[in-house]
Amino acid sequence: MQVKAPQVTYKVVLTEYERGYGQKHWDTVYFDNEDEARQYALDYNTKHNNKPYVPDWYVRAEYQGRVQ
């Protein structure tokens, strides 16, 4: 019987931050390509976290690397 090797995936975690309440897990997104995962985190933060100050509520994407 032939068994497939586990597929390598790359993880980006989104965390919600709210002034006075702290932080909590918002979402996790998986990619099959490291470059796409890194670019997703960069694009998300560039689009949504572009103010010259820290807002009362925001979500931040963080590339967390390879997962098996």
N, C-alpha and C positions, 0 to 999 in steps of 0.2 A: 504494500500500500504506500502510495506517495503522499507526503505531507508537505504543504506549502510552508515556507519560512514565514515567520511573522513579519508583517509590513511595518516598516519604520514610519512613524509619524512625528510631526513637530507641533508643539503646543503654544498657543497664545492665550493668556488668561486676561480677562477684563475684570477690573475691580472698580466698584462704585465707592466714591468718597462723598460724604455729606457733613458739612460743618455742624458740630454739636452732636453728631451721631456716630462718627467714626467711619469705618470702611467695612465692606462686605463683598463677597464673591458675586460677580454679576453674570459672567458667562465664561465658557471655555470653547475655543475654536481649534480644530485640528486640521493640519495640512499634510500632504504627502511630499512636500517640497520645502526645504529649509528657506530658500530665498523668498518663496511666496509668503511663508509665515512671518519672516522678518519684515517684509514689505507691508504686509497687512497691518502689523503693529505700528510701523512708522506712519503709514497713510492714515490710520485711524486717529492717532495722536495729533498729527498735523492738521487734520480736518476738524476735530472736535475740541482740541485743547490748545487753541491758538490765541487766547486772550493775554493781555499784558499783566494780568492779575490772577490770583487763584479764586475761582468762583465758589459759591456756597455748595454747589453740587456739580460733580463731574465724574466721568468714567475714564479710566486709563487702561490702555492695552499694554501688556508686557510679554515679550517673547520669552518663553521659558525653556526652549530647547527641545532636544530629541526625547521621544518616548517610545517604548516598545511594548 
